[in-house]
Amino acid sequence: MFEFYKKLYHLRTKVSKQDRHGIYAKVDALVLDAITLAIKARFESGQEKIPTLKAMRTTIEILKRMVRLMQELGIIFVPIY
């Protein structure tokens, strides 16, 4: 997640101002939420971390769809390997 955020951070200057304050801001917040949940889960033990991991999973699924939407709208270009 940290590497993804670094790449996302560098894309900021290439995104239009309109998109930067719209969908890009939402994606940025979702990545930070996912990182926060991952760190939180790391310090929880056993059964305590299950709700946190479920929340992180949901956040990542939303994030994947938002990034896909940004690509489909031409806001970002994700190379296919």
N, C-alpha and C positions, 0 to 999 in steps of 0.2 A: 504494500500500500504506500510505503514511503516513496518508493521509486516512481510509482504512478503519480503521486502528488507532485513530485519534482518536475515531471514531464508536463503535467497539467499547468503548473505554475509558469513554466516558460512559454506555454501557448497563449497566456493571457494577453501579451502584446499583439498577437496575430488575430485576435478575435475582435470584431467590431464592438464599439461602445454599447450599442443597443443590446447585442447578445451577451456582452460581458456583465451587464446588470440584470439580465434575465436568466436564461437557462444555464449559462456558464456559472453564475453565482450560486445557483441551486446545486449544480454538480460539485462545485468547490466545497460547499457546505456538507454535502453528502460524503465526500472523501474524508473530510476532517471528522465527521461523525463516525465513520467506519474505523478510522485510526484510533479515535478515542475509545470506542468499544473494544477494539483489539487489545489495547493496553489495559483496559479495565479487566477483560477476561483473563489476561495473563496473570493478574494478581489475585484472582479468585480461585477457590479450590473446588474440586469435584462437582457436585450437583449445583453449587452456587453459580457456576459460570454458564449453565445451560440457557437461562433466559437472555443473558448477555450475548451469547453466541447466536441465538435465534434472532435477536434484534440486529446483530451485525449481518447475518445472512440476508435478512430482508432489506437492509440498507444497501448492501452490495448488489442485490437483484435490481433494485430501483436505479442504482447508479449505472448498471450495465445498460438498462433500457434508455436512460437519459443520454448516455454517451452515444449509443446507437442512433438515437433521434438527432443528436447534434451532427453526426456524420451524414445522415440522410438529408438533413437540411443544408448541408454544405458549410456548416459553421466551422467544423474541424475536418481534417483529412487524416484518416488512420490508414497507414500502409498495410497491405495484406501480404503476409509472408508465405 
